[in-house]
């Protein structure tokens, strides 16, 4: 029902920065970023509740920042000091009717965007 559209992906060199955006077609509650590299499962990166509470996966290592602008129905992921192992398809996810977010490792029936490719070259 809720459409999610990611943008901002592309190619960057090791150590570079990139900012991803996810725009929802309507108001949403919990929003989160996941990523999936070839041969790997989809893993949670960060989540942000309707109230602004955040959770980050350990591999972020303080390099990424999640934020949202509800006036634009948009969520962002600022990524700094990118590494080749960050190469993956990055997905926007949302729980439209939940203002709070579950733990990133929990199974949930998220609404998903189609993904945006991030490639980090050495």
C-alpha positions as CSV (number, residue, x, y, z in Angstrom):
1,X,0.0,0.0,0.0
2,X,2.8,2.4,0.9
3,X,5.3,2.9,-1.9
4,X,8.9,3.5,-1.0
5,X,11.5,4.9,-3.4
6,X,15.2,4.9,-2.8
7,X,17.7,7.3,-4.5
8,X,21.2,8.5,-4.1
9,X,23.1,5.4,-4.8
10,X,26.1,5.1,-7.1
11,X,29.8,4.6,-7.1
12,X,32.3,6.1,-4.7
13,X,35.9,5.5,-3.8
14,X,37.0,4.0,-0.5
15,X,36.8,6.7,2.2
16,X,34.2,8.7,0.4
17,X,30.7,9.6,1.4
18,X,27.2,9.1,0.1
19,X,23.7,10.1,1.2
20,X,20.8,7.9,0.4
21,X,17.2,9.0,0.4
22,X,13.9,7.1,0.7
23,X,10.6,8.9,0.0
24,X,7.3,7.3,1.0
25,X,4.0,7.9,-0.8
26,X,2.4,8.7,2.5
27,X,2.9,9.0,6.3
28,X,4.8,6.1,7.8
29,X,5.9,5.1,11.3
30,X,9.1,3.1,11.8
31,X,11.6,3.4,9.0
32,X,14.8,1.5,8.5
33,X,17.6,0.8,6.1
34,X,18.7,-2.7,5.1
35,X,21.4,-3.9,2.7
36,X,22.1,-7.0,0.8
37,X,25.3,-8.0,-0.9
38,X,25.5,-10.8,-3.5
39,X,25.5,-14.1,-1.8
40,X,24.5,-12.6,1.5
41,X,21.2,-12.3,3.3
42,X,19.5,-9.0,3.9
43,X,20.9,-7.3,7.0
44,X,19.7,-4.3,9.0
45,X,21.7,-1.2,9.0
46,X,19.8,1.3,11.1
47,X,16.2,2.2,12.1
48,X,14.5,5.3,13.2
49,X,11.1,5.5,15.0
50,X,8.4,8.0,14.5
51,X,9.7,9.6,17.7
52,X,13.3,9.8,16.4
53,X,14.7,6.9,18.4
54,X,17.5,5.2,16.5
55,X,19.2,1.8,16.4
56,X,22.4,1.0,14.5
57,X,24.0,-2.3,13.6
58,X,27.5,-2.9,15.0
59,X,29.1,-2.9,11.6
60,X,28.2,0.8,11.1
61,X,31.0,1.8,13.5
62,X,29.6,5.3,13.8
63,X,30.1,5.9,10.1
64,X,26.4,6.1,9.2
65,X,23.7,8.4,10.4
66,X,20.0,7.8,9.9
67,X,17.5,10.7,9.9
68,X,14.0,11.5,8.7
69,X,12.0,14.5,7.6
70,X,8.3,13.8,8.0
71,X,7.3,17.0,6.3
72,X,8.7,15.4,3.1
73,X,7.9,11.8,4.0
74,X,11.6,11.1,3.5
75,X,14.3,9.2,5.4
76,X,18.0,9.5,4.9
77,X,21.1,7.5,5.4
78,X,24.3,9.6,5.5
79,X,27.3,7.2,5.0
80,X,30.9,8.4,5.6
81,X,34.2,6.7,5.4
82,X,32.8,4.0,3.0
83,X,34.6,0.7,2.6
84,X,34.5,-1.8,-0.2
85,X,32.6,-4.2,2.1
86,X,29.8,-1.6,2.1
87,X,29.1,-2.5,-1.5
88,X,25.5,-3.8,-1.6
89,X,22.0,-3.0,-2.7
90,X,20.5,-0.7,-0.1
91,X,16.8,-1.0,0.7
92,X,14.4,1.3,2.4
93,X,11.9,-0.4,4.7
94,X,8.9,0.9,6.7
95,X,6.2,-0.2,9.1
96,X,3.4,2.2,8.3
97,X,1.3,1.5,11.4
98,X,4.0,1.1,14.0
99,X,5.5,4.3,15.5
100,X,8.2,2.4,17.2
101,X,10.8,0.1,15.6
102,X,11.6,-3.5,16.5
103,X,15.2,-4.6,17.0
104,X,17.0,-4.7,13.7
105,X,17.5,-8.4,14.0
106,X,13.8,-9.2,14.5
107,X,11.7,-10.6,11.7
108,X,9.0,-8.1,10.6
109,X,6.7,-7.7,7.6
110,X,8.2,-4.5,6.3
111,X,7.1,-2.6,3.3
112,X,10.1,-2.5,0.9
113,X,11.5,-0.2,-1.6
114,X,13.1,-1.6,-4.8
115,X,16.7,-0.8,-3.6
116,X,19.5,1.4,-4.8
117,X,23.0,0.1,-5.6
118,X,26.0,1.4,-3.7
119,X,29.4,0.4,-5.0
120,X,32.6,1.3,-3.1
121,X,35.8,0.8,-5.1
122,X,39.3,0.5,-3.7
